[in-house]
């Protein structure tokens, strides 16, 4: 999944599904320089889960990001932005 190259930061775009990816990722690709930024898509819908509420949604998203970082051996400083 991740195609991060050395020296490039990663922008994580959290989308619900493929149609969101189609609608949003191209816009982000035009916003960032592909030589310095790699865009990676994470799928999910945290807001539809009963266990997620306004008090814990940031923590739940942080957990998803942590799993992604561990899977691809990324450090916190490798992440430029999470959208």
N, C-alpha and C positions, 0 to 999 in steps of 0.2 A: 504494500500500500504506500508507504512513505518512500519518497524518492529524494529525500533531502541530500543536498550536496554540501561538502565542507564549506564553511564561510557564509552560508545562506541561513537566514532566519526563517522560521516557519510561522505562517498565519493559519490558525485553526478556524474553520468556518463550520459552525454547528448547525445542521439543517435537519428537517424532519424526514425528507425523502428526496428521491431523484428529481422531482419537479422543482423543488427548492434549490437544489444544486444547479440545475440548468438555469434558473432565473438569477441566481446570485453570484456564482463563481466567476462567470465572465466579467461581471462588474468589478469584482475584486482583482481579477487578473489585469484589468486596465488601470487600476489604482496603484498597483505595486510594480516595481522593477523586477522582472523575473531573474535577473542576474544576482540580486541580493535577497529575494524573498521567494519562498516556496509555499504554495497554498495547499493545504490539506483539508479534506472534508471529513467531519465526524457526523454520523447519522444518529438520530434519536428524537424522542419527543418527551422531554422531562415533564412538561406541563400536564401530560395526560395521566401521569402516575399518581395514584392516591397518596403515596408516601412522600410526595414532593409538595411543599407549601412555601409561601413567601419567606418563612423563617429559615428554610434549609436549602433553597434552590441553588444558591451560590456554592454551598458546600457540595451538593450533588454534582453540579457541573465541574467543580474542581476535582472531584473523584474521577470523573470520566477523563478529564485532561491528564490526571496523574497516571491512569492506566495506559493511556496513549503514549505518554512520555516514557514510561517504563518499557513498553513493548518495543519502542524504537530507540531506546537509549538516549533520549534527549534530556538536556538539563533545562531548568526553568529559564535560563538566559537564552536558550535556543528558540524560545517562543516569543515572537514579536507582538502578536495580538491574538485575542480570542473573540470571535464575533458570533 
